[in-house]
Amino acid sequence: MSADPPRWVEAARGTRWYGLPWHYLLLAAWAAKWFQVMATPASGGASWHLFTEAGRLLFGMHPRGFGDPGGLRLFATYPRFQFGPVTLVAAAVLRRLGPDQGLVVAQILMMGCGLLVMAVAERTALAARPDLDREQVRWTVLGAGAVFVPVWSILAVSFMHLDDVLALVLATFAIRAVVTGRAATAGVLLALSAGAKPWAFGFMALLLALRGPSDEGRALRGAAWAAGVTVLLWAPFVLADPGSVAAAKYAIPNAYDSGLRALGVNTPSTPPWDRPAQILIGFALSAVAVWRGRWAAVLLICTSVRVALDPNTYPYYSAGLVTGALIWDLMGARRPVPAWTLAAGSMFWGWTAVSGDHVLAGDIRVGFAIAAAAYTILAPSAVEVGRGVPG
């Protein structure tokens, strides 16, 4: 069988428009279609009220049913809000951008963030690996987008979890900062990512990739910026009420098809060690990946660990998987092909299809996490980058 591209591709290459980013027009049309599917009154904006309520409480307002103090005591008083200060501020702004507490505007912006993630990942891959065939990268992004966009729409339009959107977008920009050697920028962006959603603290392992022969202090500089911004974000809440720290132990129900159940944890709610374990295990495995030269695997590993150890099974969790998989496919694999992005999307549809079999669904979650960590750490990578990245 011939490996030559189809005749219509050869003909298109000679036209002026083929050099333009036409693949994003197709992806934008695909995103618009999925926006229409997910933005129905029955399913659209399922969790948006949580963010608008928190945004109002932050500035002293009291929505119906919220009589306890808000402001800087918000996290201690209402531990149900499992996100950070960055998300609080963003929600307070977005809720003012239109009717229904800014719901439609926020949906559009968050859906657009998915396209932004793909565009930044593509540009970062070309910066990190200038030897790549740009056309192959383009087709990889287009192929990955076939599953990335539907899964992202569940996060951005159906559930509208602003915290996960911010954490993933900021982490994607942080990877670009790491690739270009901007230590301070990388540290700030990673701190903001964790300040949007605390499970993203595992992404801090990316700072270890800043080590390089030209400047051994870059990793320390990035870590110092990350620590400083983290303190600035969280200290006001902790000083106002030390109970803000204890709020991180808030327990949600342990679903019967969760990865946690598959690992033998059968408690009805979240065990107190679970949240720290998600961060520490994700960080530790990611650190090994970076040490092995697989820095592009950090997001995929951390989000896979999150899914495997989380007591619940919300569909929007899969947006993290496809984001991490896309980055690995573009920057970690020897040839840019959307293999892991398609696999992550398949896992989502897979555990949805077997949702009636709780044991199998939980095993799929844990199995995917093990496979993702083992493969990205042990398998041949695109480039050995001197235990760091170019820049």
C-alpha positions in Angstrom: 0.0 0.0 0.0 1.4 3.4 -0.9 2.3 5.8 1.9 1.8 8.8 -0.3 -1.0 11.2 0.8 -4.3 11.3 -1.1 -4.3 13.2 -4.3 -6.6 16.0 -2.9 -4.0 16.7 -0.2 -1.2 17.0 -2.8 -3.4 19.4 -4.8 -4.3 21.4 -1.7 -0.6 21.9 -0.7 -0.1 24.1 -3.7 -2.8 26.6 -2.7 -2.3 29.7 -0.6 -5.0 28.8 1.9 -3.3 25.5 2.8 -0.6 27.4 4.7 -3.2 29.1 6.9 -4.4 27.5 10.1 -7.4 26.0 8.4 -7.5 23.1 10.8 -8.7 25.5 13.6 -11.6 26.5 11.4 -12.7 22.8 11.4 -12.0 22.5 15.1 -14.0 25.6 15.8 -17.0 24.3 13.8 -16.7 21.0 15.7 -16.6 22.9 19.0 -19.7 25.0 17.9 -21.6 21.7 17.2 -20.7 20.3 20.6 -21.5 23.6 22.3 -25.0 23.3 20.8 -25.3 19.7 22.1 -24.1 20.4 25.6 -25.7 23.8 26.2 -29.3 22.5 26.5 -31.4 23.7 29.5 -31.5 20.2 30.8 -27.7 19.7 31.0 -25.9 22.9 30.4 -24.3 24.8 33.3 -24.9 22.1 35.9 -22.4 23.4 38.4 -22.2 27.0 37.5 -24.2 28.0 40.5 -21.4 26.8 42.8 -19.0 29.3 41.3 -21.3 32.3 41.2 -22.4 31.6 44.8 -18.7 31.5 45.9 -17.9 34.6 43.9 -20.7 36.5 45.7 -19.8 35.2 49.1 -16.2 36.3 48.6 -17.4 40.0 48.4 -19.7 39.8 51.4 -23.0 39.0 49.6 -25.2 36.1 50.9 -27.1 34.0 48.3 -30.2 32.2 49.5 -29.2 29.4 51.8 -25.8 30.9 52.7 -26.1 32.6 56.1 -22.7 32.0 57.5 -19.7 34.4 57.0 -18.0 34.5 53.6 -15.2 36.8 52.6 -11.8 35.5 53.6 -13.4 32.9 55.9 -15.2 31.4 52.9 -13.1 28.2 52.6 -13.4 27.4 56.4 -17.1 28.1 56.5 -18.1 26.4 53.3 -15.7 23.5 52.6 -18.0 22.3 49.8 -16.1 24.8 47.6 -13.2 22.6 46.5 -11.4 25.2 44.4 -8.9 28.0 45.1 -8.6 31.8 45.2 -7.9 32.2 41.4 -11.2 30.5 40.6 -13.0 32.6 43.2 -11.8 35.9 41.6 -12.5 34.7 38.0 -16.0 33.6 39.0 -16.7 36.9 40.6 -15.8 38.6 37.4 -17.6 36.2 35.0 -20.9 36.3 36.8 -21.3 40.0 35.9 -20.8 39.3 32.1 -24.4 38.9 31.1 -27.7 37.5 32.3 -28.1 34.3 34.3 -25.0 35.1 36.3 -22.9 35.3 33.1 -23.7 31.7 32.3 -23.7 31.9 28.5 -20.7 34.1 28.3 -18.8 31.9 30.6 -19.7 28.8 28.6 -18.5 30.5 25.4 -15.2 31.6 27.0 -14.6 28.2 28.6 -15.3 26.4 25.4 -12.9 28.7 23.6 -10.3 27.8 26.2 -10.3 24.3 24.8 -9.3 25.6 21.4 -6.7 27.8 23.1 -5.2 24.7 24.8 -4.8 23.0 21.5 -3.3 26.0 19.8 -0.7 26.6 22.6 0.2 22.9 22.7 0.8 23.0 19.0 3.0 26.1 19.1 4.9 24.7 22.1 5.6 21.4 20.4 7.1 23.3 17.4 9.2 25.3 19.8 10.4 22.3 21.7 11.0 20.2 18.6 11.8 22.4 15.6 12.7 19.3 13.6 9.0 18.2 13.5 7.1 18.2 10.3 4.6 21.0 10.7 2.0 19.3 8.5 2.2 16.1 10.6 1.7 18.2 13.8 -1.3 19.9 12.2 -2.9 16.6 11.3 -2.2 15.3 14.8 -3.9 18.3 16.4 -6.9 17.8 14.0 -7.1 14.1 14.8 -6.8 14.6 18.5 -9.4 17.4 18.4 -12.0 14.8 17.2 -12.1 13.5 20.7 -10.6 16.4 22.7 -13.4 18.8 21.7 -16.4 16.6 22.8 -14.7 15.7 26.1 -13.8 19.4 26.8 -17.4 20.5 26.0 -18.5 18.3 28.9 -16.2 20.2 31.3 -16.8 23.7 29.8 -20.4 23.7 28.8 -22.3 20.9 30.5 -20.7 20.9 34.0 -19.0 24.4 33.7 -16.2 23.6 36.2 -14.3 26.8 35.9 -11.6 25.6 38.3 -10.5 22.7 36.1 -10.6 24.9 33.0 -8.3 27.4 34.6 -6.0 24.8 36.1 -5.5 23.1 32.7 -5.2 26.3 30.6 -2.6 27.8 33.0 -0.7 24.6 33.1 -0.5 24.4 29.3 0.9 28.0 29.3 3.3 26.9 32.0 4.6 24.1 29.8 5.4 26.7 27.1 7.2 28.8 29.7 9.3 25.8 30.7 10.1 24.9 27.1 11.3 28.5 26.5 13.3 28.6 29.7 11.3 31.3 31.5 11.6 30.1 35.0 9.8 32.9 36.8 6.9 32.8 34.4 6.6 29.0 34.7 6.6 29.3 38.5 3.9 31.9 38.5 1.7 30.0 36.1 2.0 26.8 38.0 1.1 28.5 41.3 -1.9 30.1 39.6 -2.9 26.7 38.2 -2.8 25.2 41.7 -4.6 28.3 43.0 -7.4 27.5 40.7 -7.7 23.8 41.7 -5.5 22.3 44.4 -5.0 18.9 42.8 -2.9 20.8 40.2 -0.1 21.2 42.8 1.3 17.9 41.2 2.1 19.9 38.1 4.9 21.6 40.0 7.1 18.7 38.9 7.4 20.6 35.7 9.8 23.0 37.5 12.3 20.1 37.7 12.6 20.2 33.9 14.1 23.7 34.1 17.4 22.2 35.1 19.9 22.7 32.3 23.7 22.9 31.7 23.5 26.6 30.9 21.8 27.7 34.2 21.5 25.3 37.1 19.6 27.8 39.1 16.5 28.0 36.9 14.6 25.3 38.7 15.2 27.0 42.1 14.2 30.4 40.6 11.0 28.9 39.3 10.3 27.1 42.6 10.8 30.4 44.5 8.3 32.2 42.3 5.8 29.4 42.6 6.2 29.4 46.4 5.8 33.1 46.7 2.7 33.4 44.6 1.2 30.4 46.4 1.7 32.1 49.7 0.2 35.4 48.4 -2.9 33.5 47.1 -3.6 31.4 50.2 -2.2 33.3 53.1 -5.1 35.8 53.4 -7.6 33.0 53.9 -5.5 31.1 56.3 -4.7 34.2 58.4 -8.4 35.1 58.5 -9.4 31.6 59.6 -6.8 28.8 60.2 -9.7 26.4 59.6 -9.3 27.2 55.9 -6.5 24.5 55.9 -8.8 21.9 57.4 -11.4 22.6 54.7 -9.2 20.6 52.3 -10.3 17.4 54.1 -13.9 17.9 53.0 -15.3 14.4 52.1 -17.4 13.7 49.1 -19.2 10.3 48.6 -17.1 7.4 47.4 -18.9 6.2 44.3 -19.2 2.5 43.7 -17.5 2.7 40.3 -14.6 4.9 41.5 -10.9 4.0 41.1 -10.7 4.3 44.9 -13.1 1.5 45.3 -11.2 -0.6 42.8 -8.1 -0.1 44.9 -9.9 -1.6 47.9 -11.0 1.6 49.7 -14.6 0.9 50.5 -15.3 3.8 52.9 -18.6 5.6 52.1 -16.8 9.0 51.8 -13.3 10.3 51.1 -10.6 9.1 53.5 -8.6 12.0 54.9 -5.4 10.9 53.2 -6.9 10.8 49.7 -6.5 14.4 48.6 -2.8 14.7 49.7 -2.1 11.3 48.1 -3.4 12.5 44.7 -1.0 15.4 44.8 2.0 13.5 46.2 1.8 10.4 44.0 1.2 12.5 40.9 4.2 14.7 41.8 6.4 11.8 42.6 5.6 9.9 39.4 6.0 13.1 37.4 9.3 13.8 39.0 10.5 10.3 37.9 9.2 11.1 34.4 11.1 14.4 34.3 14.3 12.7 35.5 13.9 10.2 32.7 13.6 13.1 30.2 9.8 12.7 29.8 8.7 16.1 31.0 5.9 16.1 28.5 4.2 13.4 30.5 3.5 15.5 33.7 0.0 16.5 32.9 -1.1 13.1 31.7 0.4 11.4 34.8 -1.1 13.8 37.3 -4.6 13.8 35.8 -4.5 10.0 35.5 -3.6 9.7 39.2 -6.4 12.1 40.0 -8.9 9.9 38.2 -7.6 6.7 39.7 -7.7 8.0 43.3 -10.7 10.3 43.2 -13.7 9.0 45.2 -16.1 10.3 42.5 -16.5 9.7 38.8 -17.7 12.9 37.2 -17.4 12.9 33.4 -15.7 16.2 33.3 -12.6 14.7 34.9 -11.7 13.3 31.5 -10.9 16.7 30.2 -7.7 16.6 32.1 -6.8 13.2 30.6 -7.3 14.4 27.0 -5.3 17.6 27.7 -2.4 15.7 29.2 -2.6 13.1 26.4 -2.5 15.8 23.7 0.6 17.3 25.1 2.3 13.9 25.3 1.3 13.0 21.7 2.8 16.3 20.4 5.9 16.6 22.6 6.6 13.2 24.1 6.0 10.6 21.5 8.7 9.9 18.9 6.3 10.8 16.1 3.4 13.2 16.7 0.3 11.0 16.3 -2.9 11.4 18.4 -2.6 7.9 19.9 -2.9 8.7 23.6 -5.5 11.4 23.0 -7.7 8.8 21.2 -7.0 6.3 24.0 -8.0 8.8 26.7 -11.2 9.6 24.8 -11.8 5.8 24.4 -11.4 5.3 28.1 -14.0 8.0 28.8 -16.6 6.4 26.5 -15.5 3.0 27.8 -16.2 3.5 31.5 -19.4 5.4 30.5 -20.5 2.3 28.5 -19.8 -0.1 31.4 -21.2 2.2 34.1 -23.6 -0.6 35.2 -20.6 -2.8 36.1 -19.0 -0.8 38.9 -16.0 -3.1 39.4 -15.0 -3.0 35.7 -15.5 0.8 35.5 -13.2 1.3 38.5 -10.7 -1.1 37.1 -10.6 0.8 33.8 -9.8 4.0 35.7 -7.0 2.5 37.7 -5.7 0.5 34.7 -5.5 3.6 32.5 -3.5 5.5 35.2 -1.0 2.6 35.6 -0.6 2.2 31.8 -0.2 6.0 31.3 2.5 6.3 34.0 4.4 3.2 33.1 4.4 3.9 29.3 5.4 7.5 29.5 8.1 6.9 32.1 9.6 3.7 30.5 8.9 3.8 26.8 11.2 5.6 24.3 10.5 9.3 24.2 10.8 11.9 21.5 14.0 13.4 22.7 16.5 13.1 25.5 16.8 16.7 26.6 19.6 16.5 29.1 17.3 16.0 32.1 15.6 19.3 31.1 14.3 21.1 28.1 15.8 23.4 25.6 16.1 27.1 26.4 
